[in-house]
Amino acid sequence: MLSNSKIRTVTGDLPAEQLGHIQCHEHIWLRKGPGYELNPALCMDDYNKSLQELKDYRLAGGATIVDAQPGGFGRDAEKLLRLSKDSGVNIVAVTGFHKKAFAEEDLGALTETALVDRFCREITEGMTECGSAKAGMVKAAWDDGGLEDYVNQKLFSAVAATAAQTGAPVLIHTEKDTDLTRMLKLFEGCGVPAHRILICHLDRTIPDPGLHKEVMAAGCYLCYDSVNRLKYVSHAQELALIGKMCEAGLDERIVLSLDTTAARLRSYGAADMGLDYLLKDYKNMLISAGIPEKSIRKMYETNAAQILCLGGK
Ligand SMILES: [Zn+2]
């Protein structure tokens, strides 16, 4: 099924089968910028600490991560490339856009054509700040005003056009007011099928099992990335949600991740977790909660390899 499927990492394209344990929404490098002004945990810019975190991850069995920070929002592709080479962990970088509150530059001022050119170039040629590394995913973030807002609509359309042209998978940042139906219609209208879309954070933004089932039945993948973010979702709630989805036969469409900040990485001072939390702690919790090992393997490895494929089915 996955033969000839390639995943685009900062060090080059890799066969999907070789990626091992994958976490699809993490942050291992984040320049100090507007995000830091809002929350000091939104900055990870110490090379040795980020490297140590990745080395620990690899030691625990981790093989690949997606660093979910797009260019112009705190990404540093040159650092991601060096970190990947020095740690041996594959890193998938993203192009596209995040919420305006995190923007270092005003992408909204560009025309849709200029945005598509930029996003496509980052995937096919190289990233703006480091031409020797390519992005492997394109991100869109739901923001105030939704798709009624002209700028938001333009940015989303540019992401959809990029995915349609390059075959790159789409990563979506959701908020509590995300209109998933309208958003998926926009992608469909641009020729991007649901199975190329990974929707993040729904376990904390809209934790409605009925809605999740609907979206996955349409073909989307969901990234449950609020694991051990107890101020948003308790362990009991997260495990119950995962359990419900597995019982409904939807373990083929879920990936698990941590959406790390500096406050959730051991090398930056977190007391109770690091990037290796899913491997070292959470796996046993899933097993104790009755989640079949077969389902865990899908959520930790196989599903991510499918969604991350360029032009994957
Ligand atoms: Zn994130």
Residues whose N, C-alpha, C, O or C-beta is under 5 A from the ligand:
A	BS01	ZN	A68 D259
